[in-house]
């Protein structure tokens, strides 16, 4: 996999861009990415991407930013509409875009493998005051995916290096549909951060499971936290958008105030036989046991295994190597 993102300008022909715009309008209402903590299983009590949220809050605190947990969470709780996920198409009209030759060829370039299997297409909408804290995307492993494994734990598995033989090669891309103040796509390499502005009909393709990245604050560094709470929805309204709590409007946003992008992902394979091989779902227990054993080998854990939340936080702090210069992404 290439470690350098590929920039596409323009990303799509005009007709396909219009189809993408229509899909974004049709998929509303959009719901919050995080509706609450995980309620059962390993790590119950943590949120989907607890690693990114925790790092984001810590960097804000280190920079002297005083903000409630509610506002800090609202900053990163974007709105998402899913067209296709895990190979299941929820919006049939998205098929031409899911299998678009521009995306397929970009995935071959980034992934370095010939057989491309598109798996995901979804829209992300960020309001003024929102940002995406630095993170790598949720990876997949043979028999282990976010369908039954906490997303933060899959990230830990990847960065631990203990499960590399089973990690699937994933190429992904972000296509920008609206220009806005702030909202740059920021990615890191050994030289530090690099920014890609959200220019309409441009795209960035990358190995997002490996490359740390985030999104600068929409509206600029001083934009206040939005009034977003779990359960809120976001819908197109004319040329703008309406944030609602049930039937009650909470806020409205005009053209150019929100950041709209569409994310595409595909698995990359050496050949069709590898793509078509059936891998049974694997249990989570041996994964946690292996991570625990590694912590003990490092001298970072002694005595009985702690409760799941304490163990989960230790795993995040031990294995996820956030970039040193990732504070103040806005």
C-alpha positions in Angstrom: 0.0 0.0 0.0 1.2 3.5 -0.8 1.8 5.8 2.2 1.2 8.9 0.1 -2.4 10.0 -0.6 -3.4 10.4 -4.2 -5.2 13.6 -5.1 -7.9 13.7 -7.8 -8.8 17.0 -9.4 -11.4 16.8 -10.8 -12.7 13.7 -9.2 -15.8 12.9 -11.2 -17.4 13.8 -14.5 -20.3 16.3 -14.2 -23.1 13.7 -14.6 -21.7 11.5 -11.9 -21.2 14.4 -9.6 -24.8 15.4 -10.1 -25.8 11.8 -9.2 -23.7 12.0 -6.0 -25.4 15.3 -5.1 -28.8 13.7 -5.6 -27.9 10.7 -3.4 -26.8 13.0 -0.6 -30.2 14.8 -0.8 -32.2 11.6 -0.9 -30.5 9.9 2.0 -31.7 12.3 4.6 -32.4 12.6 7.5 -28.8 12.1 8.6 -28.1 10.7 12.1 -25.3 11.3 14.6 -22.3 9.0 14.1 -22.3 8.3 17.9 -25.7 7.8 19.6 -24.2 6.7 22.9 -21.7 4.3 24.4 -21.4 0.7 23.6 -23.9 -1.1 25.9 -22.7 -4.7 25.9 -19.7 -6.9 25.2 -16.1 -6.1 25.6 -15.5 -2.4 26.3 -19.1 -1.6 27.2 -19.1 2.0 28.3 -16.7 3.2 25.7 -17.8 4.9 22.5 -17.2 3.6 18.9 -14.0 5.5 18.4 -13.0 6.1 22.0 -9.3 6.3 20.9 -9.9 9.4 18.7 -12.2 11.1 21.2 -9.9 10.6 24.1 -6.9 11.9 22.1 -8.8 14.9 20.9 -10.0 15.9 24.3 -6.5 15.4 25.8 -4.9 17.6 23.1 -7.5 20.3 23.7 -6.8 20.2 27.4 -3.1 20.3 26.8 -3.6 23.4 24.7 -5.5 25.1 27.5 -8.9 24.7 25.9 -11.7 24.6 28.6 -14.7 22.8 27.3 -17.4 20.5 28.7 -17.4 16.9 27.7 -20.7 17.5 26.1 -19.3 20.2 23.8 -16.2 18.3 23.1 -18.2 15.3 22.0 -20.5 17.5 19.9 -17.5 18.7 18.0 -16.6 15.3 16.6 -20.1 13.7 16.4 -20.6 14.2 12.7 -23.8 13.2 10.7 -23.6 10.2 8.5 -25.8 8.6 5.8 -24.9 5.1 4.6 -25.5 4.1 1.0 -23.6 0.8 1.1 -21.7 -0.9 3.9 -20.0 -4.3 4.4 -20.9 -5.0 0.8 -24.6 -4.5 1.4 -26.2 -1.8 -0.8 -28.9 0.2 1.0 -29.4 2.7 -1.8 -29.6 0.9 -5.2 -29.0 4.2 -7.1 -25.5 4.3 -5.6 -24.2 1.3 -7.5 -22.6 3.2 -10.4 -20.7 5.3 -7.9 -19.8 2.4 -5.7 -18.2 0.7 -8.7 -17.0 3.9 -10.4 -13.9 3.4 -12.6 -12.2 6.5 -11.2 -12.4 5.1 -7.7 -11.4 1.6 -8.8 -8.3 2.8 -10.6 -7.3 5.0 -7.7 -7.6 2.0 -5.3 -5.3 0.0 -7.6 -2.8 2.8 -7.5 -3.0 3.3 -3.7 -3.3 -0.4 -2.8 -0.9 -1.8 -5.3 -3.2 -4.8 -5.9 -5.2 -5.7 -9.0 -8.5 -6.9 -7.7 -10.7 -4.3 -6.1 -13.9 -5.1 -4.1 -15.9 -2.0 -3.2 -17.5 -2.3 0.2 -18.6 1.1 1.5 -20.1 4.4 0.4 -21.4 7.0 2.8 -21.8 10.7 3.2 -20.4 12.7 6.1 -21.8 16.1 7.0 -20.0 18.4 9.5 -21.5 21.5 10.9 -19.8 24.8 11.8 -17.7 24.1 15.0 -17.3 20.4 14.2 -14.0 18.7 13.4 -12.7 15.1 13.2 -10.1 14.4 15.8 -6.9 12.7 14.5 -7.4 9.0 13.8 -6.8 6.1 11.5 -9.8 4.4 10.0 -11.3 1.2 11.4 -9.5 -1.7 9.8 -10.7 -5.2 9.0 -9.1 -8.6 9.7 -9.9 -12.0 8.4 -13.0 -13.1 10.3 -13.0 -9.9 12.5 -14.8 -6.6 11.6 -16.7 -3.8 13.2 -19.9 -5.9 12.8 -19.0 -7.7 16.1 -15.7 -6.1 17.3 -15.5 -2.6 18.8 -14.1 -0.2 16.3 -11.5 1.2 18.8 -10.3 -2.4 19.5 -9.8 -3.1 15.8 -7.6 0.0 15.6 -5.6 -1.2 18.6 -5.2 -4.6 16.9 -3.8 -2.9 13.9 -1.3 -0.6 15.7 -0.2 -3.4 18.0 1.3 -5.2 15.0 0.3 -8.6 16.5 -2.3 -9.3 13.9 -0.7 -8.1 10.7 -0.9 -11.4 8.9 -4.7 -11.3 9.1 -5.3 -7.6 8.2 -7.1 -6.9 5.0 -5.8 -4.3 2.6 -8.2 -1.4 2.3 -8.1 1.6 0.1 -10.4 4.5 0.7 -11.2 8.0 -0.6 -13.0 11.2 0.3 -14.7 13.2 -2.4 -15.6 16.8 -1.4 -19.0 18.1 -2.4 -19.0 21.5 -0.8 -16.5 24.3 -0.1 -16.6 25.8 3.4 -14.5 27.9 5.8 -12.0 25.6 7.5 -12.6 21.9 7.3 -9.3 21.0 5.6 -8.4 17.3 5.3 -5.2 16.9 7.3 -2.9 13.9 7.0 0.4 13.0 8.6 3.6 11.5 7.4 7.2 11.5 8.8 7.6 15.1 7.8 4.5 16.2 9.7 1.0 17.4 8.8 -0.3 18.2 5.3 -3.6 19.9 4.5 -6.0 19.3 1.6 -8.7 22.0 1.3 -12.3 20.8 0.7 -12.7 22.0 -2.9 -15.8 20.7 -4.6 -15.3 17.8 -6.9 -11.8 17.0 -5.7 -10.9 13.8 -3.9 -8.1 12.3 -1.8 -7.5 8.5 -2.0 -5.3 6.8 0.7 -4.7 3.9 2.9 -6.7 5.5 5.8 -6.1 2.5 8.1 -2.4 3.4 8.2 -2.3 7.1 7.6 -3.3 9.3 10.5 -5.7 12.0 9.4 -8.4 14.3 10.6 -10.6 17.3 9.6 -10.0 20.9 10.7 -12.7 22.7 12.4 -15.5 23.8 10.1 -16.0 27.5 10.3 -12.4 28.1 11.5 -10.5 27.7 14.7 -12.8 30.0 16.8 -16.1 28.4 15.7 -18.1 27.5 18.8 -19.3 23.9 19.4 -22.6 23.2 17.7 -25.8 22.3 19.6 -25.5 18.6 18.5 -26.7 15.9 20.9 -27.2 12.2 20.4 -30.6 11.6 18.7 -30.5 14.8 16.7 -31.0 14.6 12.9 -29.8 16.7 10.0 -31.8 17.2 6.8 -31.4 19.3 3.6 -33.7 22.3 3.6 -33.6 24.2 0.3 -30.0 25.3 -0.3 -29.2 24.7 3.4 -29.6 22.2 6.2 -31.7 22.0 9.3 -30.6 20.4 12.6 -33.6 19.0 14.5 -34.4 17.3 17.8 -37.4 15.2 16.8 -39.8 17.6 15.2 -38.2 20.7 16.8 -35.8 22.7 14.7 -32.6 23.4 16.7 -30.5 25.4 14.1 -30.4 26.1 10.4 -27.3 26.5 8.2 -27.0 28.2 4.8 -25.0 27.2 1.7 -21.3 27.1 2.3 -21.6 26.7 6.1 -21.5 22.9 6.2 -18.9 20.5 5.0 -20.3 17.6 2.9 -18.1 14.8 1.7 -18.6 11.2 0.5 -16.4 8.4 1.6 -15.7 5.3 -0.5 -13.8 2.1 0.6 -12.8 -1.1 -1.1 -10.9 -4.2 -0.1 -7.8 -4.9 -2.3 -6.9 -8.4 -3.2 -4.1 -10.3 -5.0 -6.6 -12.3 -7.1 -10.2 -13.4 -7.3 -9.6 -16.6 -5.4 -8.4 -14.6 -2.4 -11.4 -12.3 -2.7 -13.9 -15.1 -2.9 -12.4 -17.2 0.0 -14.9 -17.7 2.8 -13.4 -16.8 6.2 -15.6 -17.8 9.2 -16.3 -15.2 11.9 -13.7 -15.5 14.6 -14.4 -15.1 18.4 -13.1 -12.0 20.2 -11.8 -13.8 23.3 -8.5 -15.0 21.8 -7.8 -11.4 20.5 -8.1 -9.9 23.9 -6.1 -12.7 25.5 -3.2 -12.1 23.0 -3.2 -8.3 23.7 -3.3 -9.0 27.5 -0.4 -11.3 27.2 1.6 -8.7 25.2 0.9 -6.1 27.9 2.2 -8.5 30.5 5.3 -9.2 28.5 6.0 -5.5 28.3 5.6 -5.2 32.1 2.5 -2.9 31.7 0.1 -5.2 33.4 0.5 -7.3 36.5 -1.9 -9.1 38.7 -5.5 -10.0 37.7 -7.0 -8.7 34.5 -8.7 -5.4 35.2 -12.3 -4.6 34.2 -13.0 -4.2 30.5 -13.1 -0.3 30.5 -9.8 -0.1 32.4 -8.2 -2.7 30.1 -9.5 -0.9 27.0 -8.1 2.4 28.0 -4.7 0.8 28.7 -4.8 -0.8 25.3 -5.5 2.5 23.6 -2.8 4.3 25.5 -0.2 1.5 24.8 -0.7 0.8 21.1 -2.2 3.8 19.2 0.8 6.0 18.2 -0.8 9.4 17.5 1.4 11.9 15.7 3.4 14.1 18.1 2.2 17.2 16.2 -1.5 16.3 16.2 -2.7 18.9 18.8 -4.7 21.8 17.6 -5.8 20.3 14.3 -8.2 23.2 13.7 
